[in-house]
Amino acid sequence: MAEKKTASEEPKSDKSIDPKLVERLGEIATRLDLSEIEVVQGELKIRVARQFGVATMPVSAVQAPIVAAAVAAPVAHSPSAAANPASHPGAIMSPMVGTAYLRPSPEAQRFVEPGAQVKAGETLMLIEAMKTFNEITAPRAGTVGHIFVDDGQPVEFGQPLIVIE
């Protein structure tokens, strides 16, 4: 005669996520200074991503709505920003390796221009990494001082992208 197993006696599904595994992956990513780490076991896929001071958000498509920004005259750039952009207090660094895009599509206007006023959370550019578009947003309100990358330019982790003064 076959015995009936209760729910607590049934073996765990391969699709259950072990919180300790997720925590351990986060610790490994932090220790090795990785921006993300991914584990795949059968149909189960766990991806842990870290943010490095700049909020990133996957974008499902490049065709994002365009918000018209008032374009003012370019701001005079300080010599220290041009000499060593990474040392500027308002410099926003790349949180990942990828390709920088200053506009949502090739025929669209740029997200921001030098001299433009931006609000905290406003999209400054996109970085495409592994066919995923990540928004680079303003961490605070201010004026766009200098953009250090060109549209379609490859960028490295920690590379200065833009200055918000």
N, C-alpha and C positions, 0 to 999 in steps of 0.2 A: 504494500500500500504506500503510495507517495505521500510524503508529508508536505504540508503547505508552509512556506516560509513567511514570516512577518516582514514588514518593511524594514525593521531594524536589523534583521538577520540577512537581508539581501546584500550581495556585494555592492560596493560603491560603483557608480557609473564612471566610465572613463571621462565623462564630460564634466565632472565636478571639479571645482577649482579649489586647490589647497591654499588657504590664506598664508600659511607659513612659506610656501613656495614663492608667492608674490612678494612677501616681505624680504625673503632671501635674495630674490632677483634685484629688488631695490637696493639692498645693501651692496651687492656685487657691482651694480651700476655706479653707485656712489663711490665705492672704494677704487674702482678702475677709472673713474671720471668719464663714464660713458653717457651719451645723451639718451640712448635707449638700448634695451635688450629684449630679445624675443625667444620664446621656447615653444616648440611645436611637438606634440605627442599625439599622433593619430589625428583625430578631428579637433582636439583641444589645442588652442593657440593662446598664449599669454604674452602680451607685450607691455613692458613697463618703460615709460618715457619720463625723462627728467626735464625740467625747465630751468634755464640758466639766466634768471633775471629779466628775461624778455618773454612775454606771454606768446605762446604759439598755439595755433589752433588749425587742425586739418581743414582744408577747404575742399569741398566735393567737386568743384569745377572752377576753372579759371575765370569764367564769366560772372564775376561778382558785381553787384550793383555799384555804380560809380557815384560817389558823393562829391559834388563840386566844392572845391576848396578855393578860398580867396587867395589869389596869388599876388603877393606884394613884391616890392623890389628886393633883389637878393641882399642878404645881410652881409656886412663886412665880416670876413673870417679872421679870427685871431691867428697870429703866426704860430702859436703853440699847437693849434688844432691841425694846421697844415704840416708842421714839422713832425709831430707824433700824435696822430689822431686817437690812438688807444688811450693816451693819458688825459684826454679831455674829459671833464666830469660829466658831460652830457652825452658822451659817445655810447651808442647802442651797438653791441657786438653780436656777431652771428652766433646763434645757439646751435648751429649744425653745419655740416658740409653740404653743399648743394649748389643750385643755380639761382641767383637773385633776379627777380622780375620787379620792375618799378611800376608796372601797369597791369591791370587785370587781363588784358588781351593785347595783341600787337597793334590793333587799330585804336585802342582806347587811350585816354589821357592818363598821365602818371597819377599815382595815388597822392603824392605830395611833391612840391617843388621847393627849392631853397627860398626861405622867407615866408613860407606858409605857416599860419597858426594851426596847431593841432591840439586835440583834446586827448586826455588819457584814454587809452583803449582804441584809438583811431588807427586804422591800417596804414602802415607806412610803405610796405612792400611785401612780396611773397618770396619764399624760398622753396624751390622744388627739390625734394629729396626722395628718391625711390618712387617717382610718379605720384607723390603726395605733395600738395601745395600747402605750405604752412604760413599763416599770417604772422608778420612781424608787426607788432602794435606799439604805439607810443606808451611808455611806462608812466608818463606824466604829461601834463599840458605844457606847451611852450612853442617856440619858433624853430622851424627847421633851419639849422645853420649851414650844414654842408652834407652832401650825399657823396660817399666815398666809392660807390660801386656804380657800374653802368648796367643798363637793362640787358639781361641775358648773360651776365658775367658769372663765372664760377666763384664761389666763396668758400672759405675755410672756417672751421670752428674758431671762434674768438676773434675773427677779423672785424675791424670797425666797419660798420655799414652806414651810419648816419649820426648826426649830432642834433640833439634837441636842446636848445638853449633856453 
